[in-house]
Amino acid sequence: MKKIAILFIIFLSLYSCKNTEKEEDPIKVNWNKRAVNYPIKDSLEIGKSYLSIYSQIYSYSQHKRYNLTAMVSLRNASQNDTIYLLKANYYGTHGELLKTYFNKPVYLAPLETLEIVINESDISGGTGSNFIFDWKIPNSCPEPIFEGVMTSTAGQQGLSFTTHSKRIN
C-alpha cells in the first residue's frame, strides 16, 4: 500500500509540473476591418518605404543558421492625422514575393501602431527578407515609421536587434 501511495504522489507531482498553457499565436491584425472603403484624397503625398527583415541569421559559418522571430512595427508618428497604408509586400532573400499582407488601403489613426509577426518557425524569408510599404499621408504629416525587431531565445541566452525603414520613393 505504501508503494502505491508513493507512486501516486510521484505521479501527481510530475503531472502538476506539466505546463498546461497552450502556446498562442500573436493577435493578428484583421486587415479587412481596417480597410478604407471610401476614396482617399488625391492631394495626399505618396511614398514607398523599404524595411529589411531577418528570418534567419548565420551562426559560426555560412552553413549554420539561427531562426528568429520578426516583429514588423508599422507606426503613425502624427499626433493629429490619420495615415493610409496602401500595400505591404513581404519578399524573400532572392526577391521573390512571399506574401501580400494587404493590397487595399488601410488606416492608422494618430499615434497608432500595428504589427506583423513572422514566427520563428517561418523561415521562408531566409537571411535577407524585406518589406516594401506603399503609403499616403497629408502634406504636413510626418512619414510613417516602419521598424523590424528580431528576437530569439535559447536556454539562458537571448538575441535581439532592430532594423529601420528607408524611404525609396
N, CA, C and O of each residue as an XYZ file, in Angstrom:
676
protein
N       0.816     -1.193      0.000
C       0.000      0.000      0.000
C       0.869      1.271      0.000
O       0.554      2.258     -0.664
N       1.989      1.213      0.778
C       2.895      2.354      0.825
C       3.468      2.644     -0.554
O       3.610      3.804     -0.944
N       3.799      1.576     -1.299
C       4.374      1.753     -2.633
C       3.379      2.419     -3.570
O       3.766      3.265     -4.377
N       2.124      2.059     -3.480
C       1.082      2.655     -4.332
C       0.924      4.134     -3.976
O       0.794      4.973     -4.867
N       0.932      4.456     -2.694
C       0.804      5.845     -2.259
C       1.992      6.671     -2.745
O       1.823      7.803     -3.197
N       3.194      6.102     -2.651
C       4.388      6.818     -3.116
C       4.325      7.040     -4.624
O       4.617      8.136     -5.104
N       3.945      6.005     -5.374
C       3.807      6.156     -6.830
C       2.752      7.192     -7.190
O       2.927      7.966     -8.131
N       1.665      7.203     -6.440
C       0.597      8.175     -6.679
C       1.105      9.600     -6.440
O       0.819     10.504     -7.226
N       1.852      9.795     -5.365
C       2.409     11.115     -5.059
C       3.400     11.542     -6.138
O       3.400     12.700     -6.557
N       4.240     10.620     -6.586
C       5.194     10.939     -7.656
C       4.447     11.318     -8.926
O       4.800     12.292     -9.590
N       3.421     10.554     -9.261
C       2.623     10.836    -10.448
C       1.991     12.223    -10.361
O       2.045     12.996    -11.319
N       1.390     12.538     -9.205
C       0.767     13.856     -9.030
C       1.790     14.975     -9.130
O       1.513     16.009     -9.738
N       2.955     14.790     -8.552
C       3.968     15.853     -8.600
C       4.476     16.051    -10.024
O       4.719     17.185    -10.438
N       4.639     14.965    -10.780
C       5.062     15.114    -12.174
C       3.969     15.768    -13.011
O       4.255     16.617    -13.855
N       2.732     15.378    -12.783
C       1.609     15.939    -13.541
C       1.429     17.422    -13.242
O       1.113     18.208    -14.134
N       1.633     17.799    -11.979
C       1.446     19.208    -11.609
C       2.540     20.093    -12.196
O       2.343     21.299    -12.342
N       3.688     19.514    -12.533
C       4.777     20.289    -13.138
C       4.587     20.489    -14.629
O       5.268     21.310    -15.243
N       3.670     19.746    -15.206
C       3.438     19.844    -16.643
C       2.879     21.222    -16.980
O       1.974     21.714    -16.307
N       3.427     21.844    -18.031
C       2.960     23.151    -18.475
C       1.686     22.949    -19.286
O       1.718     22.404    -20.390
N       0.570     23.392    -18.729
C      -0.718     23.190    -19.399
C      -1.107     24.367    -20.272
O      -2.127     24.309    -20.959
N      -0.315     25.444    -20.262
C      -0.639     26.597    -21.100
C      -0.332     26.274    -22.555
O       0.718     25.720    -22.878
N      -1.258     26.629    -23.412
C      -1.051     26.426    -24.842
C      -0.312     27.622    -25.407
O      -0.561     28.761    -25.012
N       0.598     27.361    -26.332
C       1.292     28.453    -26.999
C       0.317     29.071    -27.990
O      -0.185     28.391    -28.886
N       0.054     30.345    -27.828
C      -0.912     31.012    -28.683
C      -0.193     31.845    -29.729
O       0.887     32.385    -29.489
N      -0.814     31.935    -30.884
C      -0.301     32.826    -31.907
C      -0.541     34.256    -31.453
O      -1.513     34.530    -30.749
N       0.336     35.170    -31.849
C       0.095     36.572    -31.513
C      -1.219     37.034    -32.142
O      -1.680     36.472    -33.136
N      -1.800     38.047    -31.554
C      -3.042     38.582    -32.092
C      -2.751     39.131    -33.481
O      -1.905     40.009    -33.649
N      -3.452     38.613    -34.458
C      -3.233     39.048    -35.834
C      -4.171     40.208    -36.154
O      -5.309     40.255    -35.688
N      -3.675     41.128    -36.950
C      -4.470     42.269    -37.369
C      -5.475     41.794    -38.412
O      -5.119     41.082    -39.351
N      -6.716     42.188    -38.241
C      -7.733     41.901    -39.245
C      -7.697     43.060    -40.245
O      -8.333     44.095    -40.043
N      -6.941     42.862    -41.324
C      -6.729     43.932    -42.300
C      -8.034     44.337    -42.978
O      -8.192     45.501    -43.346
N      -8.965     43.415    -43.152
C     -10.248     43.740    -43.786
C     -11.053     44.723    -42.949
O     -11.731     45.589    -43.503
N     -10.991     44.607    -41.624
C     -11.706     45.545    -40.754
C     -11.074     46.931    -40.788
O     -11.743     47.920    -40.492
N      -9.802     47.014    -41.143
C      -9.099     48.293    -41.188
C      -9.138     48.925    -42.578
O      -8.609     50.016    -42.788
N      -9.767     48.231    -43.519
C      -9.795     48.716    -44.902
C     -10.566     50.026    -44.996
O     -11.555     50.243    -44.295
N     -10.087     50.885    -45.877
C     -10.733     52.173    -46.145
C     -11.674     51.963    -47.322
O     -11.237     51.622    -48.422
N     -12.955     52.165    -47.091
C     -13.960     51.908    -48.122
C     -14.483     53.186    -48.756
O     -15.639     53.250    -49.174
N     -13.646     54.186    -48.828
C     -14.000     55.447    -49.470
C     -12.776     55.947    -50.217
O     -11.654     55.546    -49.906
N     -12.978     56.816    -51.197
C     -11.819     57.314    -51.964
C     -10.874     58.127    -51.074
O     -11.309     58.966    -50.284
N      -9.603     57.868    -51.215
C      -8.588     58.630    -50.481
C      -8.235     59.857    -51.312
O      -8.069     59.769    -52.528
N      -8.121     60.995    -50.647
C      -7.855     62.255    -51.336
C      -6.632     62.161    -52.239
O      -5.623     61.551    -51.885
N      -6.743     62.778    -53.412
C      -5.617     62.829    -54.342
C      -4.528     63.791    -53.876
O      -3.395     63.717    -54.350
N      -4.862     64.691    -52.953
C      -3.899     65.697    -52.507
C      -2.878     65.137    -51.511
O      -1.961     65.853    -51.109
N      -3.018     63.890    -51.113
C      -2.082     63.303    -50.157
C      -0.745     62.974    -50.821
O      -0.686     62.640    -52.004
N       0.318     63.076    -50.038
C       1.655     62.733    -50.519
C       1.792     61.207    -50.580
O       1.401     60.503    -49.650
N       2.344     60.715    -51.672
C       2.533     59.279    -51.869
C       3.980     58.930    -51.582
O       4.889     59.669    -51.958
N       4.196     57.798    -50.914
C       5.558     57.358    -50.625
C       5.673     55.847    -50.629
O       4.681     55.119    -50.666
N       6.918     55.404    -50.590
C       7.227     53.974    -50.569
C       8.440     53.798    -49.660
O       9.409     54.551    -49.760
N       8.386     52.795    -48.768
C       9.485     52.543    -47.837
C       9.930     51.092    -47.916
O       9.135     50.186    -48.166
N      11.232     50.900    -47.693
C      11.866     49.583    -47.696
C      12.294     49.249    -46.270
O      12.851     50.099    -45.575
N      12.035     48.003    -45.825
C      12.448     47.554    -44.496
C      13.078     46.176    -44.601
O      12.458     45.244    -45.112
N      14.311     46.043    -44.118
C      14.963     44.727    -44.107
C      14.517     43.947    -42.872
O      14.347     44.505    -41.788
N      14.333     42.645    -43.068
C      13.889     41.732    -42.010
C      14.757     40.484    -42.091
O      15.214     40.107    -43.170
N      14.980     39.855    -40.969
C      15.784     38.639    -40.932
C      15.001     37.510    -40.283
O      14.730     37.554    -39.083
N      14.633     36.495    -41.068
C      14.010     35.289    -40.521
C      15.079     34.362    -39.978
O      14.822     33.549    -39.090
N      16.274     34.492    -40.517
C      17.418     33.685    -40.097
C      18.677     34.545    -40.150
O      18.766     35.498    -40.924
N      19.643     34.191    -39.314
C      20.973     34.786    -39.399
C      21.990     33.655    -39.357
O      21.684     32.551    -38.906
N      23.188     33.930    -39.824
C      24.239     32.931    -39.804
C      24.876     32.858    -38.417
O      24.990     33.858    -37.707
N      25.281     31.651    -38.059
C      25.946     31.430    -36.783
C      27.126     30.493    -37.007
O      26.959     29.412    -37.573
N      28.284     30.884    -36.582
C      29.534     30.121    -36.707
C      30.081     30.108    -38.136
O      31.273     30.343    -38.334
N      29.229     29.835    -39.142
C      29.676     29.813    -40.533
C      28.462     30.016    -41.437
O      27.330     30.132    -40.968
N      28.719     30.055    -42.718
C      27.602     30.224    -43.659
C      26.750     28.962    -43.773
O      25.713     28.974    -44.437
N      27.172     27.888    -43.141
C      26.445     26.627    -43.225
C      25.509     26.395    -42.036
O      24.715     25.454    -42.052
N      25.592     27.239    -41.009
C      24.751     27.106    -39.819
C      23.903     28.362    -39.682
O      24.423     29.477    -39.623
N      22.590     28.164    -39.631
C      21.669     29.301    -39.498
C      20.903     29.219    -38.190
O      20.691     28.141    -37.634
N      20.495     30.387    -37.715
C      19.777     30.530    -36.464
C      18.436     31.192    -36.787
O      18.418     32.276    -37.371
N      17.325     30.572    -36.425
C      15.994     31.107    -36.732
C      15.599     32.213    -35.758
O      15.946     32.171    -34.578
N      14.867     33.206    -36.271
C      14.448     34.358    -35.475
C      12.952     34.599    -35.617
O      12.349     34.257    -36.634
N      12.363     35.192    -34.587
C      11.018     35.746    -34.677
C      11.186     37.197    -35.097
O      12.010     37.918    -34.536
N      10.405     37.625    -36.081
C      10.491     39.015    -36.539
C       9.163     39.722    -36.297
O       8.103     39.232    -36.685
N       9.239     40.876    -35.651
C       8.057     41.709    -35.460
C       8.246     42.965    -36.301
O       9.225     43.692    -36.136
N       7.314     43.211    -37.193
C       7.347     44.401    -38.026
C       6.373     45.397    -37.416
O       5.185     45.108    -37.272
N       6.878     46.559    -37.063
C       6.080     47.591    -36.417
C       5.762     48.685    -37.431
O       6.669     49.267    -38.027
N       4.475     48.964    -37.626
C       4.002     50.000    -38.543
C       3.441     51.122    -37.686
O       2.445     50.923    -36.991
N       4.058     52.294    -37.721
C       3.719     53.363    -36.779
C       3.317     54.662    -37.474
O       3.935     55.087    -38.450
N       2.278     55.268    -36.947
C       1.881     56.608    -37.361
C       2.470     57.576    -36.345
O       2.064     57.569    -35.182
N       3.410     58.400    -36.758
C       4.091     59.326    -35.855
C       3.341     60.646    -35.684
O       3.781     61.512    -34.928
N       2.226     60.805    -36.370
C       1.460     62.051    -36.275
C       0.531     62.028    -35.060
O      -0.107     61.018    -34.766
N       0.472     63.156    -34.369
C      -0.455     63.293    -33.248
C      -1.849     63.693    -33.711
O      -2.808     63.604    -32.944
N      -1.968     64.139    -34.972
C      -3.243     64.699    -35.437
C      -3.861     64.007    -36.636
O      -5.085     63.971    -36.766
N      -3.037     63.458    -37.513
C      -3.549     62.977    -38.796
C      -3.584     61.456    -38.887
O      -2.708     60.761    -38.371
N      -4.608     60.965    -39.551
C      -4.693     59.564    -39.930
C      -3.860     59.393    -41.194
O      -3.879     60.250    -42.078
N      -3.134     58.289    -41.277
C      -2.372     57.994    -42.480
C      -2.908     56.713    -43.103
O      -3.660     55.971    -42.471
N      -2.517     56.461    -44.344
C      -3.048     55.317    -45.081
C      -1.904     54.471    -45.626
O      -0.990     54.976    -46.277
N      -1.975     53.194    -45.350
C      -1.027     52.244    -45.914
C      -1.735     51.557    -47.066
O      -2.809     50.984    -46.885
N      -1.138     51.611    -48.253
C      -1.781     51.103    -49.459
C      -1.463     49.638    -49.722
O      -2.300     48.898    -50.240
N      -0.247     49.218    -49.364
C       0.176     47.851    -49.653
C       1.355     47.483    -48.763
O       2.197     48.324    -48.447
N       1.404     46.204    -48.358
C       2.551     45.676    -47.607
C       2.943     44.351    -48.234
O       2.240     43.352    -48.080
N       4.068     44.341    -48.943
C       4.558     43.130    -49.597
C       5.788     42.611    -48.874
O       6.689     43.375    -48.528
N       5.817     41.297    -48.648
C       6.926     40.623    -47.975
C       7.677     39.786    -49.004
O       7.090     38.929    -49.665
N       8.997     40.041    -49.138
C       9.836     39.375    -50.131
C      10.904     38.525    -49.450
O      11.360     38.847    -48.352
N      11.296     37.445    -50.105
C      12.353     36.574    -49.610
C      13.734     37.057    -50.018
O      13.873     38.073    -50.698
N      14.739     36.329    -49.603
C      16.141     36.656    -49.852
C      16.449     36.871    -51.331
O      17.263     37.728    -51.675
N      15.817     36.113    -52.194
C      16.100     36.192    -53.629
C      15.117     37.088    -54.382
O      15.052     37.042    -55.610
N      14.348     37.909    -53.646
C      13.461     38.881    -54.261
C      12.092     38.345    -54.640
O      11.297     39.059    -55.252
N      11.806     37.100    -54.287
C      10.505     36.528    -54.625
C       9.434     37.018    -53.639
O       9.667     37.071    -52.431
N       8.264     37.373    -54.172
C       7.159     37.827    -53.335
C       6.633     36.634    -52.538
O       6.191     35.642    -53.118
N       6.682     36.733    -51.211
C       6.212     35.649    -50.347
C       4.771     35.860    -49.904
O       3.996     34.907    -49.819
N       4.410     37.117    -49.622
C       3.064     37.382    -49.122
C       2.726     38.858    -49.271
O       3.571     39.730    -49.073
N       1.478     39.115    -49.623
C       0.935     40.466    -49.597
C      -0.008     40.529    -48.405
O      -1.031     39.845    -48.392
N       0.317     41.335    -47.411
C      -0.498     41.403    -46.194
C      -1.794     42.152    -46.433
O      -2.836     41.779    -45.894
N      -1.744     43.186    -47.221
C      -2.955     43.877    -47.655
C      -2.615     44.596    -48.946
O      -1.494     45.073    -49.122
N      -3.588     44.676    -49.853
C      -3.341     45.389    -51.111
C      -4.456     46.366    -51.418
O      -4.647     46.771    -52.565
N      -5.187     46.741    -50.390
C      -6.117     47.859    -50.481
C      -5.860     48.740    -49.269
O      -5.387     48.249    -48.244
N      -6.155     50.009    -49.362
C      -5.781     50.944    -48.297
C      -6.338     50.555    -46.924
O      -7.504     50.185    -46.786
N      -5.468     50.652    -45.916
C      -5.869     50.520    -44.516
C      -5.405     51.785    -43.805
O      -4.491     52.467    -44.269
N      -6.034     52.092    -42.684
C      -5.714     53.334    -41.994
C      -4.935     53.060    -40.709
O      -5.038     51.990    -40.109
N      -4.158     54.055    -40.312
C      -3.525     54.106    -38.998
C      -3.934     55.431    -38.373
O      -3.625     56.495    -38.909
N      -4.620     55.369    -37.255
C      -5.050     56.565    -36.537
C      -3.829     57.276    -35.950
O      -2.747     56.691    -35.895
N      -3.987     58.531    -35.511
C      -2.851     59.239    -34.916
C      -2.197     58.439    -33.784
O      -2.878     57.943    -32.886
N      -0.878     58.323    -33.843
C      -0.024     57.632    -32.884
C      -0.315     56.135    -32.749
O       0.127     55.509    -31.785
N      -1.043     55.562    -33.686
C      -1.371     54.140    -33.635
C      -0.225     53.299    -34.194
O       0.509     53.732    -35.082
N      -0.091     52.100    -33.660
C       0.903     51.126    -34.115
C       0.207     49.813    -34.446
O      -0.624     49.332    -33.676
N       0.545     49.242    -35.579
C       0.101     47.898    -35.952
C       1.332     47.024    -36.083
O       2.438     47.519    -36.297
N       1.132     45.710    -35.952
C       2.276     44.809    -36.003
C       2.002     43.617    -36.908
O       0.883     43.112    -36.992
N       3.045     43.194    -37.571
C       3.053     41.950    -38.326
C       4.109     41.077    -37.651
O       5.251     41.507    -37.484
N       3.742     39.863    -37.264
C       4.688     38.967    -36.612
C       4.968     37.783    -37.532
O       4.051     37.117    -38.012
N       6.244     37.541    -37.763
C       6.679     36.383    -38.542
C       7.282     35.406    -37.544
O       8.327     35.670    -36.950
N       6.608     34.275    -37.370
C       7.008     33.291    -36.366
C       8.403     32.734    -36.632
O       8.859     32.681    -37.774
N       9.060     32.326    -35.574
C      10.415     31.768    -35.650
C      10.460     30.537    -36.560
O      11.476     30.276    -37.204
N       9.376     29.793    -36.611
C       9.342     28.589    -37.446
C       9.167     28.901    -38.933
O       9.384     28.028    -39.774
N       8.777     30.139    -39.267
C       8.598     30.543    -40.668
C       9.929     31.092    -41.190
O      10.266     32.254    -40.965
N      10.667     30.246    -41.881
C      11.986     30.649    -42.386
C      11.945     30.909    -43.893
O      12.987     30.951    -44.548
N      10.744     31.083    -44.437
C      10.603     31.278    -45.881
C      11.344     32.516    -46.375
O      11.791     32.552    -47.522
N      11.480     33.534    -45.521
C      12.180     34.752    -45.919
C      13.681     34.599    -45.995
O      14.340     35.302    -46.760
N      14.226     33.694    -45.216
C      15.663     33.461    -45.232
C      16.453     34.549    -44.529
O      15.951     35.210    -43.621
N      17.689     34.725    -44.958
C      18.609     35.656    -44.303
C      18.535     37.082    -44.843
O      19.178     37.980    -44.298
N      17.778     37.295    -45.882
C      17.732     38.638    -46.477
C      16.342     39.053    -46.899
O      16.176     39.654    -47.960
N      15.330     38.745    -46.090
C      13.961     39.112    -46.463
C      13.716     40.595    -46.235
O      14.474     41.262    -45.531
N      12.650     41.098    -46.838
C      12.357     42.518    -46.726
C      10.900     42.808    -47.033
O      10.184     41.977    -47.593
N      10.482     43.998    -46.656
C       9.137     44.507    -46.909
C       9.233     45.767    -47.761
O      10.184     46.541    -47.662
N       8.224     45.946    -48.596
C       8.009     47.222    -49.274
C       6.610     47.698    -48.870
O       5.627     46.972    -49.018
N       6.543     48.920    -48.361
C       5.276     49.520    -47.946
C       4.968     50.707    -48.852
O       5.825     51.562    -49.071
N       3.752     50.761    -49.376
C       3.262     51.927    -50.110
C       2.318     52.668    -49.171
O       1.523     52.040    -48.471
N       2.396     54.008    -49.149
C       1.590     54.763    -48.207
C       1.202     56.129    -48.760
O       1.777     56.607    -49.739
N       0.205     56.752    -48.105
C      -0.227     58.121    -48.391
C      -0.418     58.858    -47.074
O      -0.970     58.322    -46.113
N       0.057     60.112    -47.052
C      -0.056     60.937    -45.847
C      -0.437     62.364    -46.234
O      -0.166     62.791    -47.356
N      -1.068     63.113    -45.312
C      -1.290     64.537    -45.557
C       0.047     65.259    -45.725
O       1.065     64.814    -45.194
N       0.045     66.363    -46.458
C       1.288     67.063    -46.812
C       2.151     67.482    -45.626
O       3.376     67.417    -45.724
N       1.570     67.902    -44.527
C       2.375     68.374    -43.388
C       2.571     67.280    -42.330
O       3.009     67.576    -41.218
N       2.265     66.062    -42.648
C       2.306     64.948    -41.703
C       3.682     64.268    -41.728
O       4.291     64.154    -42.792
N       4.178     63.815    -40.568
C       5.423     63.041    -40.587
C       5.227     61.714    -41.326
O       4.139     61.138    -41.325
N       6.306     61.247    -41.954
C       6.234     59.966    -42.664
C       5.990     58.835    -41.677
O       6.380     58.934    -40.514
N       5.342     57.754    -42.131
C       5.177     56.600    -41.233
C       6.543     56.001    -40.902
O       7.504     56.139    -41.659
N       6.600     55.340    -39.760
C       7.829     54.688    -39.316
C       7.602     53.182    -39.385
O       6.616     52.663    -38.861
N       8.524     52.498    -40.036
C       8.469     51.045    -40.115
C       9.750     50.506    -39.488
O      10.850     50.877    -39.898
N       9.607     49.631    -38.496
C      10.755     49.067    -37.804
C      10.615     47.551    -37.733
O       9.508     47.016    -37.685
N      11.740     46.879    -37.728
C      11.762     45.434    -37.522
C      12.485     45.126    -36.226
O      13.546     45.687    -35.953
N      11.921     44.244    -35.435
C      12.560     43.779    -34.211
C      12.688     42.269    -34.338
O      11.681     41.564    -34.402
N      13.908     41.770    -34.374
C      14.161     40.342    -34.492
C      14.647     39.823    -33.142
O      15.523     40.418    -32.515
N      14.063     38.698    -32.700
C      14.419     38.142    -31.399
C      14.493     36.621    -31.462
O      13.910     35.980    -32.337
N      15.221     36.075    -30.514
C      15.242     34.632    -30.304
C      15.854     34.375    -28.940
O      16.721     35.116    -28.477
N      15.387     33.315    -28.309
C      15.973     32.895    -27.043
C      16.223     31.396    -27.094
O      15.446     30.636    -27.673
N      17.301     30.998    -26.487
C      17.627     29.578    -26.378
C      18.306     29.383    -25.035
O      19.378     29.937    -24.789
N      17.684     28.596    -24.164
C      18.240     28.412    -22.832
C      18.256     29.724    -22.087
O      17.215     30.360    -21.922
N      19.417     30.135    -21.638
C      19.538     31.387    -20.901
C      20.069     32.522    -21.764
O      20.340     33.611    -21.258
N      20.220     32.279    -23.058
C      20.745     33.313    -23.939
C      19.627     33.906    -24.786
O      18.704     33.205    -25.200
N      19.724     35.171    -25.029
C      18.764     35.854    -25.875
C      19.485     36.699    -26.899
O      20.620     37.130    -26.697
N      18.802     36.922    -27.995
C      19.366     37.701    -29.088
C      18.265     38.613    -29.588
O      17.138     38.166    -29.800
N      18.574     39.875    -29.779
C      17.600     40.789    -30.372
C      18.335     41.937    -31.050
O      19.402     42.363    -30.608
N      17.739     42.426    -32.131
C      18.265     43.601    -32.820
C      17.142     44.213    -33.635
O      16.105     43.585    -33.847
N      17.349     45.433    -34.090
C      16.314     46.165    -34.815
C      16.818     46.614    -36.179
O      18.020     46.723    -36.418
N      15.862     46.870    -37.064
C      16.143     47.500    -38.354
C      15.148     48.641    -38.536
O      14.076     48.642    -37.930
N      15.503     49.597    -39.360
C      14.649     50.765    -39.601
C      14.441     50.933    -41.097
O      15.319     50.629    -41.904
N      13.265     51.422    -41.443
C      12.930     51.567    -42.866
C      13.681     52.737    -43.499
O      14.210     53.620    -42.824
N      13.696     52.695    -44.814
C      14.280     53.774    -45.599
C      13.292     54.120    -46.706
O      12.802     53.235    -47.408
N      13.003     55.398    -46.857
C      12.120     55.820    -47.939
C      12.834     55.621    -49.269
O      13.980     56.038    -49.431
N      12.154     54.981    -50.221
C      12.761     54.730    -51.519
C      12.029     55.436    -52.652
O      12.465     55.390    -53.802
N      10.932     56.080    -52.332
C      10.191     56.818    -53.372
C       9.296     57.846    -52.713
O       8.584     58.577    -53.401
